[in-house]
Amino acid sequence: MSTESEESIYERVARLEDEIASLKNEIDVIKSALRNKIARYEISQIKGGKDIASIID
């Protein structure tokens, strides 16, 4: 059933955990970029004299 060239369950789990960690990091980068974009938009609205409520808490 199993050959040496096949990935063990432990190797597969470890690889998937690494992929999950990488994806979480990418999500954090995207969230940070969106927060920055929202903050820049809010600043431009405030400079334009508009009263806004922040959507970032």
C-alpha distance matrix in Angstrom:
0.0 3.8 6.8 10.3 11.6 9.8 12.2 12.1 13.5 16.7 17.1 16.7 19.2 21.5 21.5 22.3 25.0 26.5 26.6 28.2 30.8 31.5 32.1 34.3 36.3 36.8 38.0 40.4 41.8 42.3 44.0 46.3 47.3 48.1 50.1 52.1 52.7 53.9 56.1 57.7 58.4 60.0 62.1 63.3 64.3 66.2 68.0 68.9 70.6 68.1 67.3 63.6 61.4 58.3 55.0 53.2 53.4
3.8 0.0 3.8 6.9 8.3 6.6 9.0 8.8 11.0 13.8 13.8 13.9 16.7 18.5 18.5 19.8 22.4 23.6 24.0 25.9 28.1 28.9 29.8 32.0 33.8 34.4 35.8 38.1 39.4 40.1 41.9 43.9 45.0 46.0 48.0 49.8 50.6 52.0 54.0 55.5 56.4 58.0 60.0 61.3 62.4 64.2 65.9 67.0 68.7 66.3 65.6 61.9 59.7 56.5 53.3 51.3 51.4
6.8 3.8 0.0 3.8 5.4 5.5 8.6 9.5 12.6 14.8 14.0 14.6 17.7 18.9 18.6 20.5 23.0 23.7 24.2 26.6 28.5 28.9 30.1 32.5 33.9 34.5 36.3 38.5 39.5 40.4 42.4 44.2 45.1 46.4 48.4 50.0 50.8 52.4 54.4 55.7 56.8 58.5 60.3 61.5 62.8 64.6 66.1 67.3 69.2 67.0 66.4 62.8 60.7 57.4 54.3 52.2 52.5
10.3 6.9 3.8 0.0 3.8 5.4 7.7 8.7 12.3 13.6 12.3 13.8 16.9 17.3 17.1 19.6 21.8 22.0 23.0 25.6 27.0 27.4 29.1 31.4 32.4 33.2 35.3 37.2 38.0 39.3 41.3 42.9 43.8 45.4 47.3 48.7 49.7 51.5 53.2 54.4 55.8 57.5 59.1 60.4 61.9 63.6 64.9 66.3 68.2 66.2 65.6 62.0 59.9 56.5 53.6 51.3 51.5
11.6 8.3 5.4 3.8 0.0 3.8 6.5 9.1 12.6 14.0 11.8 12.7 16.3 16.6 15.5 18.0 20.6 20.4 20.9 23.8 25.4 25.3 26.9 29.5 30.4 30.9 33.0 35.1 35.7 36.8 39.1 40.7 41.4 42.9 45.1 46.3 47.1 49.0 50.9 51.9 53.2 55.1 56.7 57.8 59.4 61.2 62.4 63.7 65.7 63.8 63.3 59.8 57.9 54.5 51.5 49.3 49.8
9.8 6.6 5.5 5.4 3.8 0.0 3.8 6.4 9.4 11.5 9.8 9.8 13.4 14.4 13.5 15.4 18.2 18.6 18.8 21.4 23.4 23.5 24.8 27.3 28.6 29.1 30.9 33.1 34.0 34.9 37.0 38.8 39.6 41.0 43.0 44.5 45.3 47.0 48.9 50.2 51.3 53.1 54.9 56.0 57.4 59.2 60.7 61.9 63.8 61.6 61.1 57.5 55.4 52.1 49.1 47.0 47.4
12.2 9.0 8.6 7.7 6.5 3.8 0.0 3.8 6.5 8.1 6.1 6.3 9.8 10.6 10.0 12.0 14.5 15.1 15.6 18.0 19.9 20.3 21.7 24.0 25.3 26.1 27.8 29.9 31.0 32.0 33.9 35.7 36.7 38.1 40.0 41.5 42.5 44.1 45.9 47.3 48.5 50.1 51.9 53.2 54.5 56.2 57.7 59.0 60.8 58.7 58.0 54.4 52.3 48.9 45.9 43.7 44.0
12.1 8.8 9.5 8.7 9.1 6.4 3.8 0.0 3.8 5.3 5.2 6.2 8.6 9.9 10.5 12.2 14.2 15.4 16.5 18.3 20.0 21.2 22.5 24.3 25.9 27.1 28.6 30.4 31.9 33.1 34.6 36.4 37.7 39.0 40.6 42.4 43.6 44.9 46.6 48.3 49.5 50.9 52.7 54.2 55.4 56.9 58.6 60.0 61.6 59.4 58.5 54.9 52.5 49.2 46.2 43.9 43.9
13.5 11.0 12.6 12.3 12.6 9.4 6.5 3.8 0.0 3.8 5.5 5.0 6.1 8.5 9.8 10.4 12.1 14.2 15.2 16.2 18.3 19.9 20.8 22.3 24.3 25.6 26.6 28.5 30.3 31.4 32.5 34.5 36.1 37.1 38.6 40.6 41.8 42.9 44.6 46.5 47.6 48.8 50.7 52.4 53.4 54.8 56.7 58.1 59.5 57.2 56.1 52.4 50.0 46.7 43.6 41.4 41.2
16.7 13.8 14.8 13.6 14.0 11.5 8.1 5.3 3.8 0.0 3.8 5.4 5.1 6.1 8.5 9.8 10.5 12.3 14.2 15.2 16.5 18.4 19.9 21.0 22.7 24.4 25.6 27.0 28.9 30.3 31.4 33.1 34.9 36.1 37.3 39.2 40.8 41.9 43.3 45.3 46.6 47.7 49.4 51.3 52.4 53.6 55.5 57.0 58.4 56.2 55.1 51.4 48.9 45.6 42.7 40.2 39.8
17.1 13.8 14.0 12.3 11.8 9.8 6.1 5.2 5.5 3.8 0.0 3.8 5.5 5.1 6.1 8.6 9.8 10.6 12.3 14.2 15.4 16.6 18.4 20.0 21.2 22.7 24.4 25.9 27.3 28.8 30.3 31.8 33.3 34.8 36.3 37.9 39.3 40.7 42.2 43.9 45.3 46.6 48.2 49.9 51.2 52.6 54.2 55.8 57.4 55.3 54.4 50.8 48.5 45.1 42.2 39.8 39.7
16.7 13.9 14.6 13.8 12.7 9.8 6.3 6.2 5.0 5.4 3.8 0.0 3.8 5.4 5.1 6.1 8.5 9.8 10.5 12.2 14.2 15.3 16.4 18.3 20.0 21.0 22.4 24.4 25.9 26.9 28.4 30.3 31.7 32.8 34.5 36.3 37.4 38.8 40.5 42.2 43.3 44.7 46.6 48.1 49.3 50.8 52.5 53.9 55.5 53.3 52.4 48.8 46.5 43.1 40.1 37.9 38.0
19.2 16.7 17.7 16.9 16.3 13.4 9.8 8.6 6.1 5.1 5.5 3.8 0.0 3.8 5.4 5.1 6.1 8.6 9.8 10.4 12.2 14.2 15.2 16.3 18.4 19.9 20.8 22.5 24.4 25.6 26.6 28.6 30.3 31.3 32.7 34.7 36.0 37.1 38.7 40.6 41.8 42.9 44.8 46.6 47.6 48.9 50.8 52.3 53.7 51.4 50.3 46.6 44.2 40.8 37.9 35.5 35.3
21.5 18.5 18.9 17.3 16.6 14.4 10.6 9.9 8.5 6.1 5.1 5.4 3.8 0.0 3.8 5.5 5.1 6.3 8.7 9.9 10.6 12.4 14.3 15.4 16.7 18.6 20.0 21.2 23.0 24.6 25.8 27.3 29.0 30.5 31.7 33.4 35.0 36.3 37.6 39.4 40.9 42.1 43.7 45.5 46.8 48.0 49.7 51.4 52.8 50.8 49.7 46.2 43.8 40.3 37.6 35.0 34.8
21.5 18.5 18.6 17.1 15.5 13.5 10.0 10.5 9.8 8.5 6.1 5.1 5.4 3.8 0.0 3.8 5.4 5.1 6.3 8.7 10.0 10.6 12.4 14.3 15.5 16.7 18.5 20.2 21.4 22.8 24.5 26.0 27.4 28.9 30.5 32.0 33.3 34.8 36.4 37.9 39.3 40.8 42.4 43.9 45.3 46.8 48.3 49.8 51.5 49.5 48.7 45.2 43.0 39.6 36.8 34.3 34.5
22.3 19.8 20.5 19.6 18.0 15.4 12.0 12.2 10.4 9.8 8.6 6.1 5.1 5.5 3.8 0.0 3.8 5.3 4.9 6.1 8.6 9.7 10.4 12.2 14.2 15.2 16.4 18.3 20.0 21.0 22.3 24.3 25.7 26.8 28.4 30.3 31.5 32.7 34.4 36.2 37.3 38.7 40.5 42.1 43.2 44.7 46.5 47.8 49.4 47.2 46.3 42.7 40.4 37.1 34.1 31.8 32.1
25.0 22.4 23.0 21.8 20.6 18.2 14.5 14.2 12.1 10.5 9.8 8.5 6.1 5.1 5.4 3.8 0.0 3.8 5.4 5.0 6.2 8.6 9.9 10.5 12.4 14.3 15.3 16.6 18.6 20.0 21.0 22.7 24.5 25.7 26.9 28.8 30.4 31.4 32.9 34.8 36.2 37.2 39.0 40.8 42.0 43.2 45.0 46.6 48.0 45.8 44.8 41.2 38.8 35.3 32.5 30.0 29.9
26.5 23.6 23.7 22.0 20.4 18.6 15.1 15.4 14.2 12.3 10.6 9.8 8.6 6.3 5.1 5.3 3.8 0.0 3.8 5.4 5.1 6.2 8.7 9.9 10.7 12.5 14.3 15.5 16.8 18.6 20.1 21.3 22.9 24.6 25.9 27.4 29.0 30.5 31.7 33.4 35.0 36.3 37.7 39.5 40.9 42.2 43.7 45.4 47.0 45.1 44.3 40.8 38.6 35.1 32.5 29.8 30.0
26.6 24.0 24.2 23.0 20.9 18.8 15.6 16.5 15.2 14.2 12.3 10.5 9.8 8.7 6.3 4.9 5.4 3.8 0.0 3.8 5.4 5.0 6.2 8.6 9.9 10.6 12.3 14.3 15.4 16.6 18.3 20.0 21.2 22.6 24.4 25.9 27.1 28.6 30.3 31.8 33.1 34.6 36.3 37.7 39.1 40.6 42.2 43.6 45.3 43.3 42.6 39.1 37.1 33.6 30.8 28.5 29.0
28.2 25.9 26.6 25.6 23.8 21.4 18.0 18.3 16.2 15.2 14.2 12.2 10.4 9.9 8.7 6.1 5.0 5.4 3.8 0.0 3.8 5.4 5.1 6.1 8.6 9.8 10.5 12.3 14.3 15.3 16.3 18.3 20.0 21.0 22.4 24.4 25.7 26.7 28.4 30.3 31.5 32.7 34.5 36.2 37.3 38.7 40.5 41.9 43.4 41.2 40.3 36.7 34.4 31.0 28.1 25.8 26.0
30.8 28.1 28.5 27.0 25.4 23.4 19.9 20.0 18.3 16.5 15.4 14.2 12.2 10.6 10.0 8.6 6.2 5.1 5.4 3.8 0.0 3.8 5.5 5.1 6.3 8.8 9.9 10.6 12.6 14.4 15.3 16.6 18.6 20.1 21.1 22.8 24.6 25.8 27.0 28.9 30.4 31.5 33.0 34.9 36.3 37.4 39.1 40.8 42.3 40.3 39.3 35.8 33.6 30.0 27.5 24.7 24.9
31.5 28.9 28.9 27.4 25.3 23.5 20.3 21.2 19.9 18.4 16.6 15.3 14.2 12.4 10.6 9.7 8.6 6.2 5.0 5.4 3.8 0.0 3.8 5.5 5.1 6.4 8.8 10.0 10.8 12.6 14.4 15.5 16.8 18.6 20.1 21.4 22.9 24.6 25.9 27.4 29.0 30.5 31.9 33.4 35.0 36.4 37.8 39.4 41.2 39.4 38.7 35.3 33.4 29.8 27.3 24.7 25.4
32.1 29.8 30.1 29.1 26.9 24.8 21.7 22.5 20.8 19.9 18.4 16.4 15.2 14.3 12.4 10.4 9.9 8.7 6.2 5.1 5.5 3.8 0.0 3.8 5.3 5.0 6.2 8.6 9.9 10.6 12.2 14.2 15.3 16.5 18.3 20.0 21.1 22.5 24.2 25.8 27.0 28.5 30.2 31.7 33.0 34.5 36.2 37.5 39.2 37.2 36.5 33.0 31.1 27.6 24.9 22.6 23.5
34.3 32.0 32.5 31.4 29.5 27.3 24.0 24.3 22.3 21.0 20.0 18.3 16.3 15.4 14.3 12.2 10.5 9.9 8.6 6.1 5.1 5.5 3.8 0.0 3.8 5.4 5.1 6.2 8.7 9.9 10.5 12.3 14.3 15.3 16.4 18.4 20.0 20.9 22.4 24.4 25.7 26.7 28.5 30.3 31.5 32.7 34.5 36.1 37.5 35.4 34.5 30.9 28.8 25.2 22.6 20.0 20.4
36.3 33.8 33.9 32.4 30.4 28.6 25.3 25.9 24.3 22.7 21.2 20.0 18.4 16.7 15.5 14.2 12.4 10.7 9.9 8.6 6.3 5.1 5.3 3.8 0.0 3.8 5.4 5.1 6.3 8.8 9.9 10.7 12.5 14.4 15.4 16.7 18.6 20.1 21.1 22.8 24.5 25.8 27.1 28.9 30.5 31.6 33.1 34.9 36.5 34.7 34.0 30.6 28.7 25.1 22.8 20.0 20.6
36.8 34.4 34.5 33.2 30.9 29.1 26.1 27.1 25.6 24.4 22.7 21.0 19.9 18.6 16.7 15.2 14.3 12.5 10.6 9.8 8.8 6.4 5.0 5.4 3.8 0.0 3.8 5.4 5.1 6.3 8.6 9.9 10.7 12.4 14.3 15.5 16.6 18.4 20.0 21.3 22.7 24.4 25.9 27.3 28.8 30.4 31.7 33.2 35.1 33.3 32.9 29.5 28.0 24.4 22.0 19.6 20.9
38.0 35.8 36.3 35.3 33.0 30.9 27.8 28.6 26.6 25.6 24.4 22.4 20.8 20.0 18.5 16.4 15.3 14.3 12.3 10.5 9.9 8.8 6.2 5.1 5.4 3.8 0.0 3.8 5.4 5.1 6.1 8.5 9.8 10.5 12.2 14.2 15.2 16.4 18.2 19.9 21.0 22.3 24.2 25.8 26.9 28.4 30.2 31.5 33.1 31.0 30.4 26.8 25.0 21.5 18.9 16.6 17.8
40.4 38.1 38.5 37.2 35.1 33.1 29.9 30.4 28.5 27.0 25.9 24.4 22.5 21.2 20.2 18.3 16.6 15.5 14.3 12.3 10.6 10.0 8.6 6.2 5.1 5.4 3.8 0.0 3.8 5.5 5.1 6.1 8.6 9.9 10.5 12.3 14.2 15.3 16.4 18.4 20.0 20.9 22.4 24.4 25.7 26.8 28.5 30.2 31.6 29.8 29.0 25.6 23.6 20.0 17.8 14.9 15.8
41.8 39.4 39.5 38.0 35.7 34.0 31.0 31.9 30.3 28.9 27.3 25.9 24.4 23.0 21.4 20.0 18.6 16.8 15.4 14.3 12.6 10.8 9.9 8.7 6.3 5.1 5.4 3.8 0.0 3.8 5.5 5.2 6.2 8.7 9.9 10.7 12.4 14.3 15.3 16.6 18.5 20.0 21.1 22.8 24.5 25.8 27.0 28.8 30.6 29.1 28.7 25.5 24.1 20.4 18.5 15.9 17.4
42.3 40.1 40.4 39.3 36.8 34.9 32.0 33.1 31.4 30.3 28.8 26.9 25.6 24.6 22.8 21.0 20.0 18.6 16.6 15.3 14.4 12.6 10.6 9.9 8.8 6.3 5.1 5.5 3.8 0.0 3.8 5.4 5.1 6.2 8.6 9.9 10.5 12.3 14.2 15.3 16.5 18.3 19.9 21.2 22.6 24.3 25.7 27.1 28.9 27.1 26.9 23.6 22.3 18.8 16.6 14.5 16.7
44.0 41.9 42.4 41.3 39.1 37.0 33.9 34.6 32.5 31.4 30.3 28.4 26.6 25.8 24.5 22.3 21.0 20.1 18.3 16.3 15.3 14.4 12.2 10.5 9.9 8.6 6.1 5.1 5.5 3.8 0.0 3.8 5.4 5.1 6.1 8.6 9.8 10.5 12.2 14.2 15.3 16.4 18.3 20.0 21.0 22.4 24.2 25.7 27.1 25.1 24.4 21.0 19.3 15.8 13.4 11.1 12.9
46.3 43.9 44.2 42.9 40.7 38.8 35.7 36.4 34.5 33.1 31.8 30.3 28.6 27.3 26.0 24.3 22.7 21.3 20.0 18.3 16.6 15.5 14.2 12.3 10.7 9.9 8.5 6.1 5.2 5.4 3.8 0.0 3.8 5.4 5.1 6.2 8.6 9.9 10.5 12.3 14.3 15.2 16.4 18.4 20.0 21.0 22.5 24.3 25.9 24.3 23.7 20.6 19.2 15.5 14.0 11.1 13.0
47.3 45.0 45.1 43.8 41.4 39.6 36.7 37.7 36.1 34.9 33.3 31.7 30.3 29.0 27.4 25.7 24.5 22.9 21.2 20.0 18.6 16.8 15.3 14.3 12.5 10.7 9.8 8.6 6.2 5.1 5.4 3.8 0.0 3.8 5.5 5.1 6.2 8.7 9.8 10.6 12.4 14.3 15.4 16.6 18.5 20.0 21.1 22.7 24.7 23.3 23.3 20.3 19.5 16.1 14.7 12.6 15.2
48.1 46.0 46.4 45.4 42.9 41.0 38.1 39.0 37.1 36.1 34.8 32.8 31.3 30.5 28.9 26.8 25.7 24.6 22.6 21.0 20.1 18.6 16.5 15.3 14.4 12.4 10.5 9.9 8.7 6.2 5.1 5.4 3.8 0.0 3.8 5.4 5.0 6.1 8.5 9.8 10.5 12.2 14.1 15.3 16.5 18.3 19.9 21.0 22.8 20.9 20.8 17.6 16.7 13.4 11.5 10.1 13.1
50.1 48.0 48.4 47.3 45.1 43.0 40.0 40.6 38.6 37.3 36.3 34.5 32.7 31.7 30.5 28.4 26.9 25.9 24.4 22.4 21.1 20.1 18.3 16.4 15.4 14.3 12.2 10.5 9.9 8.6 6.1 5.1 5.5 3.8 0.0 3.8 5.4 5.1 6.1 8.6 9.8 10.4 12.2 14.2 15.2 16.3 18.2 19.8 21.2 19.4 18.8 15.6 14.3 10.7 9.5 7.2 10.0
52.1 49.8 50.0 48.7 46.3 44.5 41.5 42.4 40.6 39.2 37.9 36.3 34.7 33.4 32.0 30.3 28.8 27.4 25.9 24.4 22.8 21.4 20.0 18.4 16.7 15.5 14.2 12.3 10.7 9.9 8.6 6.2 5.1 5.4 3.8 0.0 3.8 5.4 5.0 6.1 8.6 9.8 10.5 12.3 14.2 15.2 16.4 18.3 20.1 18.9 18.9 16.2 15.7 12.3 12.0 10.0 12.8
52.7 50.6 50.8 49.7 47.1 45.3 42.5 43.6 41.8 40.8 39.3 37.4 36.0 35.0 33.3 31.5 30.4 29.0 27.1 25.7 24.6 22.9 21.1 20.0 18.6 16.6 15.2 14.2 12.4 10.5 9.8 8.6 6.2 5.0 5.4 3.8 0.0 3.8 5.4 5.2 6.2 8.7 9.9 10.7 12.4 14.3 15.4 16.6 18.8 17.4 17.9 15.2 15.3 12.4 11.8 11.0 14.4
53.9 52.0 52.4 51.5 49.0 47.0 44.1 44.9 42.9 41.9 40.7 38.8 37.1 36.3 34.8 32.7 31.4 30.5 28.6 26.7 25.8 24.6 22.5 20.9 20.1 18.4 16.4 15.3 14.3 12.3 10.5 9.9 8.7 6.1 5.1 5.4 3.8 0.0 3.8 5.5 5.0 6.1 8.6 9.9 10.5 12.3 14.2 15.2 16.8 14.9 14.8 11.8 11.6 8.8 8.2 7.9 11.6
56.1 54.0 54.4 53.2 50.9 48.9 45.9 46.6 44.6 43.3 42.2 40.5 38.7 37.6 36.4 34.4 32.9 31.7 30.3 28.4 27.0 25.9 24.2 22.4 21.1 20.0 18.2 16.4 15.3 14.2 12.2 10.5 9.8 8.5 6.1 5.0 5.4 3.8 0.0 3.8 5.4 5.1 6.2 8.6 9.8 10.5 12.2 14.1 15.4 14.1 13.9 11.3 11.2 8.3 9.1 8.1 11.2
57.7 55.5 55.7 54.4 51.9 50.2 47.3 48.3 46.5 45.3 43.9 42.2 40.6 39.4 37.9 36.2 34.8 33.4 31.8 30.3 28.9 27.4 25.8 24.4 22.8 21.3 19.9 18.4 16.6 15.3 14.2 12.3 10.6 9.8 8.6 6.1 5.2 5.5 3.8 0.0 3.8 5.5 5.1 6.2 8.7 9.9 10.5 12.3 14.4 13.8 14.6 12.7 13.6 11.3 12.3 11.8 15.0
58.4 56.4 56.8 55.8 53.2 51.3 48.5 49.5 47.6 46.6 45.3 43.3 41.8 40.9 39.3 37.3 36.2 35.0 33.1 31.5 30.4 29.0 27.0 25.7 24.5 22.7 21.0 20.0 18.5 16.5 15.3 14.3 12.4 10.5 9.8 8.6 6.2 5.0 5.4 3.8 0.0 3.8 5.4 5.1 6.3 8.7 9.9 10.6 12.7 11.3 12.4 10.4 11.8 10.2 11.0 11.7 15.2
60.0 58.0 58.5 57.5 55.1 53.1 50.1 50.9 48.8 47.7 46.6 44.7 42.9 42.1 40.8 38.7 37.2 36.3 34.6 32.7 31.5 30.5 28.5 26.7 25.8 24.4 22.3 20.9 20.0 18.3 16.4 15.2 14.3 12.2 10.4 9.8 8.7 6.1 5.1 5.5 3.8 0.0 3.8 5.4 5.0 6.2 8.6 9.7 10.8 9.1 9.3 7.2 8.6 7.2 9.1 10.0 13.1
62.1 60.0 60.3 59.1 56.7 54.9 51.9 52.7 50.7 49.4 48.2 46.6 44.8 43.7 42.4 40.5 39.0 37.7 36.3 34.5 33.0 31.9 30.2 28.5 27.1 25.9 24.2 22.4 21.1 19.9 18.3 16.4 15.4 14.1 12.2 10.5 9.9 8.6 6.2 5.1 5.4 3.8 0.0 3.8 5.4 5.1 6.1 8.5 9.9 9.7 10.4 9.5 11.2 10.0 12.5 12.7 15.3
63.3 61.3 61.5 60.4 57.8 56.0 53.2 54.2 52.4 51.3 49.9 48.1 46.6 45.5 43.9 42.1 40.8 39.5 37.7 36.2 34.9 33.4 31.7 30.3 28.9 27.3 25.8 24.4 22.8 21.2 20.0 18.4 16.6 15.3 14.2 12.3 10.7 9.9 8.6 6.2 5.1 5.4 3.8 0.0 3.8 5.5 5.1 6.2 8.8 8.9 11.0 10.6 13.1 12.5 14.5 15.3 18.4
64.3 62.4 62.8 61.9 59.4 57.4 54.5 55.4 53.4 52.4 51.2 49.3 47.6 46.8 45.3 43.2 42.0 40.9 39.1 37.3 36.3 35.0 33.0 31.5 30.5 28.8 26.9 25.7 24.5 22.6 21.0 20.0 18.5 16.5 15.2 14.2 12.4 10.5 9.8 8.7 6.3 5.0 5.4 3.8 0.0 3.8 5.4 5.0 6.5 5.4 7.6 7.4 10.5 10.9 13.1 14.7 17.6
66.2 64.2 64.6 63.6 61.2 59.2 56.2 56.9 54.8 53.6 52.6 50.8 48.9 48.0 46.8 44.7 43.2 42.2 40.6 38.7 37.4 36.4 34.5 32.7 31.6 30.4 28.4 26.8 25.8 24.3 22.4 21.0 20.0 18.3 16.3 15.2 14.3 12.3 10.5 9.9 8.7 6.2 5.1 5.5 3.8 0.0 3.8 5.2 5.1 5.1 6.3 7.1 10.0 10.7 13.7 15.0 17.3
68.0 65.9 66.1 64.9 62.4 60.7 57.7 58.6 56.7 55.5 54.2 52.5 50.8 49.7 48.3 46.5 45.0 43.7 42.2 40.5 39.1 37.8 36.2 34.5 33.1 31.7 30.2 28.5 27.0 25.7 24.2 22.5 21.1 19.9 18.2 16.4 15.4 14.2 12.2 10.5 9.9 8.6 6.1 5.1 5.4 3.8 0.0 3.8 5.3 7.4 9.5 10.8 13.8 14.2 17.1 18.0 20.4
68.9 67.0 67.3 66.3 63.7 61.9 59.0 60.0 58.1 57.0 55.8 53.9 52.3 51.4 49.8 47.8 46.6 45.4 43.6 41.9 40.8 39.4 37.5 36.1 34.9 33.2 31.5 30.2 28.8 27.1 25.7 24.3 22.7 21.0 19.8 18.3 16.6 15.2 14.1 12.3 10.6 9.7 8.5 6.2 5.0 5.2 3.8 0.0 3.8 5.7 9.1 10.8 14.3 15.3 17.8 19.4 22.1
70.6 68.7 69.2 68.2 65.7 63.8 60.8 61.6 59.5 58.4 57.4 55.5 53.7 52.8 51.5 49.4 48.0 47.0 45.3 43.4 42.3 41.2 39.2 37.5 36.5 35.1 33.1 31.6 30.6 28.9 27.1 25.9 24.7 22.8 21.2 20.1 18.8 16.8 15.4 14.4 12.7 10.8 9.9 8.8 6.5 5.1 5.3 3.8 0.0 3.8 6.6 9.3 12.9 14.7 17.6 19.5 21.6
68.1 66.3 67.0 66.2 63.8 61.6 58.7 59.4 57.2 56.2 55.3 53.3 51.4 50.8 49.5 47.2 45.8 45.1 43.3 41.2 40.3 39.4 37.2 35.4 34.7 33.3 31.0 29.8 29.1 27.1 25.1 24.3 23.3 20.9 19.4 18.9 17.4 14.9 14.1 13.8 11.3 9.1 9.7 8.9 5.4 5.1 7.4 5.7 3.8 0.0 3.8 6.2 9.9 12.0 14.7 17.0 19.2
67.3 65.6 66.4 65.6 63.3 61.1 58.0 58.5 56.1 55.1 54.4 52.4 50.3 49.7 48.7 46.3 44.8 44.3 42.6 40.3 39.3 38.7 36.5 34.5 34.0 32.9 30.4 29.0 28.7 26.9 24.4 23.7 23.3 20.8 18.8 18.9 17.9 14.8 13.9 14.6 12.4 9.3 10.4 11.0 7.6 6.3 9.5 9.1 6.6 3.8 0.0 3.8 7.0 9.8 12.8 15.1 16.8
63.6 61.9 62.8 62.0 59.8 57.5 54.4 54.9 52.4 51.4 50.8 48.8 46.6 46.2 45.2 42.7 41.2 40.8 39.1 36.7 35.8 35.3 33.0 30.9 30.6 29.5 26.8 25.6 25.5 23.6 21.0 20.6 20.3 17.6 15.6 16.2 15.2 11.8 11.3 12.7 10.4 7.2 9.5 10.6 7.4 7.1 10.8 10.8 9.3 6.2 3.8 0.0 3.8 6.3 9.0 11.6 13.5
61.4 59.7 60.7 59.9 57.9 55.4 52.3 52.5 50.0 48.9 48.5 46.5 44.2 43.8 43.0 40.4 38.8 38.6 37.1 34.4 33.6 33.4 31.1 28.8 28.7 28.0 25.0 23.6 24.1 22.3 19.3 19.2 19.5 16.7 14.3 15.7 15.3 11.6 11.2 13.6 11.8 8.6 11.2 13.1 10.5 10.0 13.8 14.3 12.9 9.9 7.0 3.8 0.0 3.8 6.4 9.0 10.3
58.3 56.5 57.4 56.5 54.5 52.1 48.9 49.2 46.7 45.6 45.1 43.1 40.8 40.3 39.6 37.1 35.3 35.1 33.6 31.0 30.0 29.8 27.6 25.2 25.1 24.4 21.5 20.0 20.4 18.8 15.8 15.5 16.1 13.4 10.7 12.3 12.4 8.8 8.3 11.3 10.2 7.2 10.0 12.5 10.9 10.7 14.2 15.3 14.7 12.0 9.8 6.3 3.8 0.0 3.8 5.4 7.3
55.0 53.3 54.3 53.6 51.5 49.1 45.9 46.2 43.6 42.7 42.2 40.1 37.9 37.6 36.8 34.1 32.5 32.5 30.8 28.1 27.5 27.3 24.9 22.6 22.8 22.0 18.9 17.8 18.5 16.6 13.4 14.0 14.7 11.5 9.5 12.0 11.8 8.2 9.1 12.3 11.0 9.1 12.5 14.5 13.1 13.7 17.1 17.8 17.6 14.7 12.8 9.0 6.4 3.8 0.0 3.8 6.4
53.2 51.3 52.2 51.3 49.3 47.0 43.7 43.9 41.4 40.2 39.8 37.9 35.5 35.0 34.3 31.8 30.0 29.8 28.5 25.8 24.7 24.7 22.6 20.0 20.0 19.6 16.6 14.9 15.9 14.5 11.1 11.1 12.6 10.1 7.2 10.0 11.0 7.9 8.1 11.8 11.7 10.0 12.7 15.3 14.7 15.0 18.0 19.4 19.5 17.0 15.1 11.6 9.0 5.4 3.8 0.0 3.8
53.4 51.4 52.5 51.5 49.8 47.4 44.0 43.9 41.2 39.8 39.7 38.0 35.3 34.8 34.5 32.1 29.9 30.0 29.0 26.0 24.9 25.4 23.5 20.4 20.6 20.9 17.8 15.8 17.4 16.7 12.9 13.0 15.2 13.1 10.0 12.8 14.4 11.6 11.2 15.0 15.2 13.1 15.3 18.4 17.6 17.3 20.4 22.1 21.6 19.2 16.8 13.5 10.3 7.3 6.4 3.8 0.0
